[in-house]
C-alpha cells in the first residue's frame, strides 16, 4: 500500500496559561511555547492527500513585551503531573532498558519512603 501524500502539517495550540502582567491590545508579541502533543489527527482532503493536525497543549510559555521584558507564565500542570514528567525524563536519560510503568512505580515508592527525610530537611532549611 502507498504511503499517504501529506499536503500540510498543521499545529493547533489550545489551552491557556496565566501571565503575571497585563498585555497591550494591538501590539504584536513574540511568544515562546513549550508544550506536549497529546493528539495527532490525519484529515482526508478527499483528493488523495491528507493534512496532519498536531494538537499542542502549552506547558511553559514566555511572552516578550513591547519593552523587551520576558513574562513567564505559570506552569499549568499539577504537582503530580510535574513529578511524572520528571520521572519520565530521568527514565529516558538513565534507564530506558526498563519499561516506564515499572520504573515509575518504583520511583514513587522510593519517593514516599523518603518523604519524612525530605520534609525534615525542608523544615530545617526554611526554619518552619
Order of alpha helices (4+ residues) and beta strands (2+ residues): beta-beta-beta-beta-alpha-alpha-alpha
